[in-house]
């Protein structure tokens, strides 16, 4: 592979979960712009199909697939559709997260000692179970072909911890990171790499109301060395790198894309 085309994904097929909007959509658009065919998953069918149509109109190759990543059988059907349409899935991006279909709204946050298992489940289901479901269905084809890329979008909450009602979210993201490291050890011999991207506040519909609050923004940005929130394109650029041939000797790692929100060795 020459230096000039090291990020070229022509001939590759990517499946991006939660890609009907926000970070997932930015990732799907970035991968498509670099030549990949993209299966766009979303819990809401209209979003999945609408964004896929948008990429196709721009000259790319895409398919919208509705599926609930927390449901094992739904994920199986999603991969069946992607494989039937494109013939394979080379790149899996586990992006669906937050609190799942509720978009993280979930009502007022309460101290952990006032929460119950039902409160934890909405975070654990999508951020951990969903990643496990998708990896389980992506890996057989990758192992057979002896190549593949898996990238999971976690959060700085999984690296540094987050309180104020997000303890279960932190646990789920940390669990997904641990899953990544475990799978990376198991599948590296097959030419498959598995990595995480840890993000902080990013400009998406999920936090649009907070971003519109000047007082909130003043306090929030004081925590960032780079004095702005992230954009989906910031995350997408790192995912592109990890999905490409440029990262073929990198696996089991977590890359923070966080504007300096937290530092770590």
URFENQUI-V778608 format. One record per residue. N is the residue number from 1. RES is the residue in three letters. PSI is psi as a letter, one per 20 degrees, with the letter a starting at -180 (* if undefined). Layout:
# URFENQUI-V778608
n:N res:RES psi:PSI
n:N res:RES psi:PSI
This chain:
# URFENQUI-V778608
n:1 res:UNK psi:p
n:2 res:UNK psi:r
n:3 res:UNK psi:h
n:4 res:UNK psi:h
n:5 res:UNK psi:k
n:6 res:UNK psi:h
n:7 res:UNK psi:j
n:8 res:UNK psi:p
n:9 res:UNK psi:j
n:10 res:UNK psi:p
n:11 res:UNK psi:i
n:12 res:UNK psi:q
n:13 res:UNK psi:p
n:14 res:UNK psi:q
n:15 res:UNK psi:p
n:16 res:UNK psi:p
n:17 res:UNK psi:q
n:18 res:UNK psi:k
n:19 res:UNK psi:j
n:20 res:UNK psi:i
n:21 res:UNK psi:r
n:22 res:UNK psi:b
n:23 res:UNK psi:g
n:24 res:UNK psi:g
n:25 res:UNK psi:g
n:26 res:UNK psi:h
n:27 res:UNK psi:g
n:28 res:UNK psi:g
n:29 res:UNK psi:h
n:30 res:UNK psi:g
n:31 res:UNK psi:g
n:32 res:UNK psi:h
n:33 res:UNK psi:h
n:34 res:UNK psi:j
n:35 res:UNK psi:i
n:36 res:UNK psi:q
n:37 res:UNK psi:p
n:38 res:UNK psi:p
n:39 res:UNK psi:o
n:40 res:UNK psi:o
n:41 res:UNK psi:q
n:42 res:UNK psi:q
n:43 res:UNK psi:h
n:44 res:UNK psi:o
n:45 res:UNK psi:g
n:46 res:UNK psi:h
n:47 res:UNK psi:g
n:48 res:UNK psi:g
n:49 res:UNK psi:h
n:50 res:UNK psi:g
n:51 res:UNK psi:h
n:52 res:UNK psi:g
n:53 res:UNK psi:h
n:54 res:UNK psi:g
n:55 res:UNK psi:g
n:56 res:UNK psi:g
n:57 res:UNK psi:h
n:58 res:UNK psi:j
n:59 res:UNK psi:j
n:60 res:UNK psi:a
n:61 res:UNK psi:p
n:62 res:UNK psi:q
n:63 res:UNK psi:p
n:64 res:UNK psi:p
n:65 res:UNK psi:p
n:66 res:UNK psi:p
n:67 res:UNK psi:q
n:68 res:UNK psi:o
n:69 res:UNK psi:i
n:70 res:UNK psi:i
n:71 res:UNK psi:o
n:72 res:UNK psi:g
n:73 res:UNK psi:h
n:74 res:UNK psi:h
n:75 res:UNK psi:h
n:76 res:UNK psi:g
n:77 res:UNK psi:h
n:78 res:UNK psi:g
n:79 res:UNK psi:h
n:80 res:UNK psi:g
n:81 res:UNK psi:g
n:82 res:UNK psi:g
n:83 res:UNK psi:h
n:84 res:UNK psi:h
n:85 res:UNK psi:g
n:86 res:UNK psi:i
n:87 res:UNK psi:i
n:88 res:UNK psi:r
n:89 res:UNK psi:o
n:90 res:UNK psi:h
n:91 res:UNK psi:p
n:92 res:UNK psi:p
n:93 res:UNK psi:o
n:94 res:UNK psi:n
n:95 res:UNK psi:h
n:96 res:UNK psi:p
n:97 res:UNK psi:b
n:98 res:UNK psi:c
n:99 res:UNK psi:k
n:100 res:UNK psi:b
n:101 res:UNK psi:h
n:102 res:UNK psi:i
n:103 res:UNK psi:k
n:104 res:UNK psi:j
n:105 res:UNK psi:f
n:106 res:UNK psi:j
n:107 res:UNK psi:a
n:108 res:UNK psi:p
n:109 res:UNK psi:q
n:110 res:UNK psi:q
n:111 res:UNK psi:q
n:112 res:UNK psi:h
n:113 res:UNK psi:i
n:114 res:UNK psi:j
n:115 res:UNK psi:r
n:116 res:UNK psi:r
n:117 res:UNK psi:h
n:118 res:UNK psi:h
n:119 res:UNK psi:h
n:120 res:UNK psi:h
n:121 res:UNK psi:h
n:122 res:UNK psi:h
n:123 res:UNK psi:g
n:124 res:UNK psi:h
n:125 res:UNK psi:g
n:126 res:UNK psi:g
n:127 res:UNK psi:h
n:128 res:UNK psi:g
n:129 res:UNK psi:g
n:130 res:UNK psi:h
n:131 res:UNK psi:g
n:132 res:UNK psi:g
n:133 res:UNK psi:g
n:134 res:UNK psi:g
n:135 res:UNK psi:g
n:136 res:UNK psi:h
n:137 res:UNK psi:h
n:138 res:UNK psi:h
n:139 res:UNK psi:h
n:140 res:UNK psi:g
n:141 res:UNK psi:h
n:142 res:UNK psi:g
n:143 res:UNK psi:g
n:144 res:UNK psi:g
n:145 res:UNK psi:i
n:146 res:UNK psi:l
n:147 res:UNK psi:q
n:148 res:UNK psi:r
n:149 res:UNK psi:p
n:150 res:UNK psi:p
n:151 res:UNK psi:p
n:152 res:UNK psi:p
n:153 res:UNK psi:o
n:154 res:UNK psi:b
n:155 res:UNK psi:q
n:156 res:UNK psi:i
n:157 res:UNK psi:h
n:158 res:UNK psi:i
n:159 res:UNK psi:g
n:160 res:UNK psi:i
n:161 res:UNK psi:q
n:162 res:UNK psi:p
n:163 res:UNK psi:b
n:164 res:UNK psi:l
n:165 res:UNK psi:i
n:166 res:UNK psi:k
n:167 res:UNK psi:g
n:168 res:UNK psi:h
n:169 res:UNK psi:g
n:170 res:UNK psi:g
n:171 res:UNK psi:g
n:172 res:UNK psi:g
n:173 res:UNK psi:h
n:174 res:UNK psi:h
n:175 res:UNK psi:g
n:176 res:UNK psi:h
n:177 res:UNK psi:g
n:178 res:UNK psi:h
n:179 res:UNK psi:g
n:180 res:UNK psi:g
n:181 res:UNK psi:g
n:182 res:UNK psi:g
n:183 res:UNK psi:h
n:184 res:UNK psi:g
n:185 res:UNK psi:h
n:186 res:UNK psi:h
n:187 res:UNK psi:i
n:188 res:UNK psi:h
n:189 res:UNK psi:i
n:190 res:UNK psi:j
n:191 res:UNK psi:j
n:192 res:UNK psi:p
n:193 res:UNK psi:q
n:194 res:UNK psi:o
n:195 res:UNK psi:r
n:196 res:UNK psi:q
n:197 res:UNK psi:o
n:198 res:UNK psi:p
n:199 res:UNK psi:q
n:200 res:UNK psi:b
n:201 res:UNK psi:p
n:202 res:UNK psi:q
n:203 res:UNK psi:n
n:204 res:UNK psi:r
n:205 res:UNK psi:h
n:206 res:UNK psi:h
n:207 res:UNK psi:k
n:208 res:UNK psi:g
n:209 res:UNK psi:g
n:210 res:UNK psi:h
n:211 res:UNK psi:h
n:212 res:UNK psi:i
n:213 res:UNK psi:o
n:214 res:UNK psi:h
n:215 res:UNK psi:g
n:216 res:UNK psi:g
n:217 res:UNK psi:h
n:218 res:UNK psi:g
n:219 res:UNK psi:g
n:220 res:UNK psi:g
n:221 res:UNK psi:i
n:222 res:UNK psi:i
n:223 res:UNK psi:i
n:224 res:UNK psi:p
n:225 res:UNK psi:g
n:226 res:UNK psi:o
n:227 res:UNK psi:m
n:228 res:UNK psi:r
n:229 res:UNK psi:r
n:230 res:UNK psi:r
n:231 res:UNK psi:q
n:232 res:UNK psi:h
n:233 res:UNK psi:h
n:234 res:UNK psi:g
n:235 res:UNK psi:g
n:236 res:UNK psi:h
n:237 res:UNK psi:g
n:238 res:UNK psi:h
n:239 res:UNK psi:g
n:240 res:UNK psi:g
n:241 res:UNK psi:g
n:242 res:UNK psi:h
n:243 res:UNK psi:i
n:244 res:UNK psi:r
n:245 res:UNK psi:i
n:246 res:UNK psi:i
n:247 res:UNK psi:k
n:248 res:UNK psi:i
n:249 res:UNK psi:k
n:250 res:UNK psi:p
n:251 res:UNK psi:q
n:252 res:UNK psi:j
n:253 res:UNK psi:r
n:254 res:UNK psi:p
n:255 res:UNK psi:o
n:256 res:UNK psi:p
n:257 res:UNK psi:n
n:258 res:UNK psi:j
n:259 res:UNK psi:j
n:260 res:UNK psi:k
n:261 res:UNK psi:h
n:262 res:UNK psi:q
n:263 res:UNK psi:q
n:264 res:UNK psi:q
n:265 res:UNK psi:*
